[in-house]
Amino acid sequence: MFNALVVNKDAESGKTSAAVQQIDVADLPEGDVLIDVEFSTVNYKDGLCIGPGGGLVRNYPHVPGIDFAGTVAESQDDRYKPGDRVVLTGWRVGEVHWGGYAQKARVKADWLVPLPEGLSSRQAMAVGTAGFTAMLAVMALEKHGMTPGEKPVLVTGAAGGVGSVATAILGNLGYKVAAVTGRPETADYLTSLGATQIVPRDEINETTKRPLEAEQWIGCVDAVGGDMLARLLGQMCYGASVSAVGLAGGAALPATVIPFLLRGVNLLGIDSVMQPFENRVEAWKRIASDLPMDKLEAMIKPAVLSDLPGLGKDILKGQVQGRVVVDVNA
């Protein structure tokens, strides 16, 4: 028997409730590899799966947790053996398949990635899906020609999980980073991560009828979408790219095609859930080499399984700063 955060749904009211319970290994879903989970984290999707479901969870009872890191306990796949250190993000684990909010997890071997040398399981979960997505976003911008220059890279939603890691990576790579935030109290935090400019959210979230404005940004990692993305497209430098990673500000894009036609701006979609294995390995290697571990440590908020119901509500309200690391064995 081991501890897990189990979400149940009342058949009559449709309301969900989450609590730490003891379950048996035999209760786990089918898979090739059994993992002794060490750490997990909290993402926006986790907040939905802990709480209302958000259309992500199909069956109850359910164990959320879209990320986890730990050690292989048993394996029916030749790629992994007991004692191997692994990390998992995506593949709808924690949504359709039981996830990492438990001391043990059983998953398909195809979903795992070996943990890079020099990166602990705790650090990997300080990164999690949010940091993994941030690294994919930076890599996409680089592949489309972005290099450090006189003008800054814009990071929206900078105090959140994706934004925090993106700011730290870009700053470490020598970029000037303009960090957008709606919380003035996070300015010192963002500066400590590597931001060279703080942009109040209201300054860039206002709609404008002008399809093009002055060229300000050599690239952008955007976690907001909506009106803000529409506005900043018209502020990108010629040939610059935007990595779109989120929709905290809405899924609609009330924009024109003018920035694409007259400035050659690129809008790059970043998906972290179904990334091929080779891309995952490359991104995790880059995280191990390009993300300063002292900056990562400054983002960490420790938690245990019993904290998760409250944290799930907080992240849905945008009240979680940095990266929550959940010690599932504490």
C-alpha positions as CSV (number, residue, x, y, z in Angstrom):
1,M,0.0,0.0,0.0
2,F,1.2,3.5,-0.7
3,N,-0.1,7.1,-0.6
4,A,-1.8,8.9,-3.5
5,L,-3.9,11.9,-4.1
6,V,-7.2,10.4,-5.3
7,V,-9.9,12.5,-6.9
8,N,-13.5,11.2,-6.7
9,K,-16.6,12.6,-8.4
10,D,-20.1,12.5,-6.9
11,A,-22.5,10.8,-9.4
12,E,-25.5,13.0,-8.3
13,S,-24.0,16.4,-7.9
14,G,-21.1,16.1,-10.3
15,K,-18.8,17.7,-7.8
16,T,-15.3,16.4,-7.3
17,S,-13.3,16.0,-4.1
18,A,-9.6,15.2,-3.6
19,A,-7.9,13.6,-0.6
20,V,-4.8,11.6,0.2
21,Q,-5.6,7.9,0.3
22,Q,-3.8,4.6,0.5
23,I,-4.0,2.4,-2.7
24,D,-2.4,-0.8,-3.8
25,V,0.0,-1.5,-6.6
26,A,-2.6,-3.7,-8.1
27,D,-4.9,-0.6,-8.5
28,L,-2.4,1.1,-10.9
29,P,-3.2,1.1,-14.6
30,E,-1.4,-1.2,-17.0
31,G,2.1,-0.2,-18.2
32,D,5.6,-1.5,-19.0
33,V,7.5,0.3,-16.2
34,L,6.7,0.7,-12.4
35,I,8.3,3.8,-11.0
36,D,9.1,4.8,-7.4
37,V,8.0,8.4,-7.7
38,E,10.1,10.9,-5.8
39,F,8.8,14.3,-6.8
40,S,6.0,15.9,-8.9
41,T,4.9,19.5,-9.5
42,V,1.8,21.6,-10.1
43,N,0.7,22.9,-13.5
44,Y,-2.5,24.6,-14.7
45,K,-3.7,21.3,-16.0
46,D,-3.1,19.8,-12.6
47,G,-5.3,22.4,-11.1
48,L,-8.1,21.4,-13.5
49,C,-7.6,17.7,-12.8
50,I,-7.5,18.1,-9.0
51,G,-10.7,20.2,-9.2
52,P,-13.4,20.5,-11.8
53,G,-11.8,18.2,-14.4
54,G,-11.9,20.7,-17.2
55,G,-12.9,18.0,-19.6
56,L,-9.4,16.4,-19.2
57,V,-10.4,13.5,-16.8
58,R,-12.5,10.8,-18.3
59,N,-12.9,8.3,-15.4
60,Y,-13.0,8.5,-11.6
61,P,-11.5,7.7,-9.2
62,H,-8.4,9.4,-10.6
63,V,-4.8,10.1,-9.6
64,P,-3.7,13.4,-11.2
65,G,-0.1,14.7,-11.7
66,I,1.0,15.3,-15.3
67,D,4.7,15.3,-14.3
68,F,6.9,13.1,-12.1
69,A,10.5,12.0,-11.6
70,G,11.8,9.0,-9.8
71,T,13.5,5.6,-10.1
72,V,12.5,2.5,-12.0
73,A,11.4,-0.2,-9.6
74,E,10.3,-2.8,-12.2
75,S,10.5,-2.9,-16.0
76,Q,9.2,-5.2,-18.8
77,D,11.0,-3.0,-21.4
78,D,14.7,-3.5,-22.3
79,R,15.3,0.2,-22.4
80,Y,14.9,0.6,-18.6
81,K,16.1,-1.4,-15.7
82,P,15.6,-1.1,-11.9
83,G,17.5,1.8,-10.5
84,D,17.4,3.9,-13.7
85,R,16.5,7.6,-13.0
86,V,13.7,8.8,-15.2
87,V,11.4,11.8,-15.8
88,L,7.9,11.9,-17.4
89,T,6.0,14.9,-18.8
90,G,3.0,14.9,-21.1
91,W,1.4,12.0,-23.0
92,R,-1.9,12.8,-21.1
93,V,-0.6,11.2,-18.0
94,G,-2.4,12.7,-15.0
95,E,-5.4,13.3,-17.3
96,V,-6.5,10.1,-19.0
97,H,-3.8,7.9,-17.4
98,W,-3.1,7.9,-13.6
99,G,-0.2,10.3,-12.9
100,G,2.5,11.4,-10.5
101,Y,0.6,12.4,-7.3
102,A,1.4,9.1,-5.8
103,Q,4.4,7.3,-4.4
104,K,4.3,4.8,-7.3
105,A,3.2,5.1,-10.9
106,R,3.0,2.5,-13.8
107,V,3.3,3.9,-17.3
108,K,4.4,3.0,-20.8
109,A,8.2,2.9,-21.4
110,D,7.7,5.1,-24.5
111,W,6.5,8.0,-22.3
112,L,9.8,8.1,-20.2
113,V,13.0,10.0,-20.7
114,P,16.3,9.2,-18.9
115,L,17.1,11.9,-16.4
116,P,20.1,13.9,-17.7
117,E,23.4,13.6,-15.8
118,G,23.7,16.4,-13.3
119,L,20.0,16.9,-12.8
120,S,18.3,15.6,-9.7
121,S,14.7,14.4,-9.6
122,R,13.8,17.4,-7.4
123,Q,15.4,19.8,-10.0
124,A,13.6,18.0,-12.8
125,M,10.3,18.6,-11.1
126,A,11.2,22.3,-10.5
127,V,11.4,22.3,-14.3
128,G,8.4,20.1,-15.0
129,T,6.1,20.5,-18.0
130,A,6.3,24.3,-17.6
131,G,10.1,24.5,-17.8
132,F,10.2,21.8,-20.5
133,T,7.7,23.9,-22.5
134,A,9.8,27.0,-21.9
135,M,12.9,25.2,-23.3
136,L,11.0,24.0,-26.4
137,A,9.9,27.6,-26.9
138,V,13.4,29.0,-26.7
139,M,14.7,26.2,-29.0
140,A,12.1,27.1,-31.6
141,L,13.0,30.8,-31.5
142,E,16.7,29.9,-32.0
143,K,15.9,27.6,-34.9
144,H,14.1,30.5,-36.5
145,G,17.1,32.7,-36.3
146,M,16.9,34.5,-32.9
147,T,20.3,35.5,-31.4
148,P,21.1,37.9,-28.6
149,G,21.0,41.5,-29.8
150,E,20.4,45.1,-28.7
151,K,16.7,44.7,-28.3
152,P,15.1,42.4,-25.8
153,V,13.1,39.2,-26.0
154,L,9.6,39.5,-24.5
155,V,8.3,37.0,-22.0
156,T,4.6,37.3,-21.1
157,G,3.2,35.8,-17.9
158,A,6.7,36.0,-16.7
159,A,6.1,35.2,-13.1
160,G,4.3,32.0,-13.9
161,G,6.0,28.6,-14.3
162,V,6.8,28.8,-18.1
163,G,7.7,32.5,-17.9
164,S,10.0,32.0,-14.9
165,V,12.0,29.3,-16.5
166,A,12.1,31.1,-19.9
167,T,13.3,34.3,-18.3
168,A,16.1,32.4,-16.5
169,I,17.2,30.5,-19.6
170,L,17.2,33.5,-21.9
171,G,19.1,35.6,-19.4
172,N,21.7,32.9,-19.0
173,L,22.1,32.7,-22.7
174,G,22.9,36.4,-22.9
175,Y,19.6,37.8,-24.0
176,K,18.1,41.0,-22.8
177,V,14.7,39.9,-21.3
178,A,11.6,42.1,-21.0
179,A,9.3,40.4,-18.5
180,V,5.5,41.1,-18.6
181,T,3.7,40.8,-15.3
182,G,0.4,42.0,-13.9
183,R,1.8,41.7,-10.3
184,P,4.2,44.6,-9.5
185,E,5.4,42.8,-6.4
186,T,7.1,40.2,-8.6
187,A,9.5,42.7,-10.2
188,D,12.4,41.9,-7.8
189,Y,11.8,38.1,-8.3
190,L,11.9,38.5,-12.1
191,T,15.0,40.7,-12.0
192,S,16.7,38.1,-9.9
193,L,16.0,35.5,-12.6
194,G,17.6,37.6,-15.3
195,A,14.9,40.1,-16.5
196,T,16.5,43.4,-17.6
197,Q,13.1,45.2,-18.1
198,I,9.8,44.9,-16.3
199,V,6.7,45.6,-18.5
200,P,3.4,46.2,-16.7
201,R,0.7,44.0,-18.2
202,D,-1.6,46.9,-18.7
203,E,0.9,48.5,-21.0
204,I,0.7,45.7,-23.5
205,N,-2.7,44.3,-22.9
206,E,-4.5,47.3,-24.3
207,T,-6.1,46.7,-27.7
208,T,-5.1,49.0,-30.6
209,K,-6.5,49.5,-34.1
210,R,-3.0,49.9,-35.5
211,P,-1.8,46.6,-37.0
212,L,1.8,47.6,-36.7
213,E,3.7,49.6,-34.0
214,A,7.4,50.3,-33.5
215,E,9.6,47.3,-33.7
216,Q,10.5,46.4,-30.1
217,W,11.1,42.7,-29.6
218,I,13.5,40.3,-31.3
219,G,11.4,37.3,-30.1
220,C,8.7,36.4,-27.6
221,V,7.7,33.5,-25.4
222,D,3.9,34.1,-24.9
223,A,1.9,32.2,-22.3
224,V,-1.1,34.6,-22.5
225,G,-2.6,34.6,-25.9
226,G,-5.8,36.6,-26.5
227,D,-5.6,40.4,-26.8
228,M,-2.0,40.5,-25.6
229,L,-0.7,38.2,-28.3
230,A,-2.6,40.1,-30.9
231,R,-1.0,43.4,-29.7
232,L,2.5,42.1,-29.4
233,L,2.5,40.6,-33.0
234,G,2.5,44.2,-34.2
235,Q,5.5,45.1,-32.1
236,M,7.8,42.3,-33.2
237,C,11.0,43.2,-35.1
238,Y,11.3,42.3,-38.8
239,G,11.5,38.5,-39.2
240,A,11.1,37.8,-35.5
241,S,9.2,34.9,-34.1
242,V,6.7,34.3,-31.2
243,S,6.5,31.0,-29.5
244,A,2.9,30.5,-28.4
245,V,2.8,28.3,-25.3
246,G,-0.5,29.2,-23.4
247,L,-3.8,30.9,-23.3
248,A,-4.1,32.4,-19.9
249,G,-5.6,35.5,-21.5
250,G,-8.0,33.6,-23.8
251,A,-8.0,31.4,-26.8
252,A,-9.3,33.9,-29.3
253,L,-6.8,35.9,-31.4
254,P,-8.3,39.2,-32.5
255,A,-5.4,40.0,-34.9
256,T,-4.7,40.9,-38.5
257,V,-2.4,39.2,-41.0
258,I,-0.4,42.4,-41.5
259,P,2.5,41.6,-39.2
260,F,3.0,38.3,-41.1
261,L,2.8,39.9,-44.5
262,L,4.7,43.2,-44.0
263,R,7.2,42.2,-41.3
264,G,7.6,38.4,-41.9
265,V,6.7,37.7,-38.3
266,N,6.4,34.0,-37.4
267,L,3.9,32.5,-35.0
268,L,5.2,29.2,-33.7
269,G,2.9,26.8,-31.9
270,I,4.6,24.9,-29.0
271,D,3.2,21.5,-27.9
272,S,4.8,19.7,-25.0
273,V,2.4,16.8,-24.6
274,M,3.1,14.7,-27.8
275,Q,6.7,15.7,-28.5
276,P,8.8,12.9,-30.1
277,F,11.4,11.2,-27.9
278,E,14.4,12.8,-29.7
279,N,13.1,16.3,-29.1
280,R,12.5,15.5,-25.4
281,V,16.0,14.3,-24.9
282,E,17.5,17.4,-26.7
283,A,15.3,19.7,-24.6
284,W,16.2,18.0,-21.3
285,K,19.9,18.1,-22.2
286,R,19.6,21.8,-22.9
287,I,17.8,22.4,-19.6
288,A,20.6,20.7,-17.7
289,S,23.2,22.9,-19.5
290,D,21.4,26.2,-20.0
291,L,19.2,26.7,-17.0
292,P,21.1,28.1,-14.0
293,M,20.4,25.8,-11.0
294,D,20.7,28.7,-8.5
295,K,18.0,30.5,-10.4
296,L,15.9,27.3,-10.5
297,E,16.3,27.0,-6.8
298,A,15.0,30.5,-6.3
299,M,11.7,29.5,-8.0
300,I,10.9,26.5,-5.9
301,K,8.0,26.4,-3.5
302,P,8.0,23.0,-1.6
303,A,4.8,21.1,-1.0
304,V,3.5,17.6,0.0
305,L,0.5,15.6,-1.2
306,S,-1.9,17.0,1.3
307,D,-1.2,20.5,0.0
308,L,-2.4,19.7,-3.5
309,P,-6.1,20.4,-3.2
310,G,-5.4,24.0,-2.1
311,L,-2.6,24.5,-4.6
312,G,-4.9,23.3,-7.4
313,K,-7.3,26.1,-6.6
314,D,-4.5,28.6,-6.3
315,I,-3.0,27.9,-9.7
316,L,-6.4,28.2,-11.4
317,K,-6.6,31.7,-9.9
318,G,-3.1,32.7,-11.1
319,Q,-1.9,32.8,-7.5
320,V,1.1,30.5,-7.8
321,Q,4.5,32.1,-8.4
322,G,7.5,30.1,-9.8
323,R,7.5,26.3,-9.5
324,V,5.9,24.1,-6.9
325,V,7.9,20.9,-6.1
326,V,5.8,18.2,-4.5
327,D,7.7,15.6,-2.3
328,V,5.3,12.7,-2.6
329,N,7.0,10.8,0.1
330,A,7.0,13.5,2.8
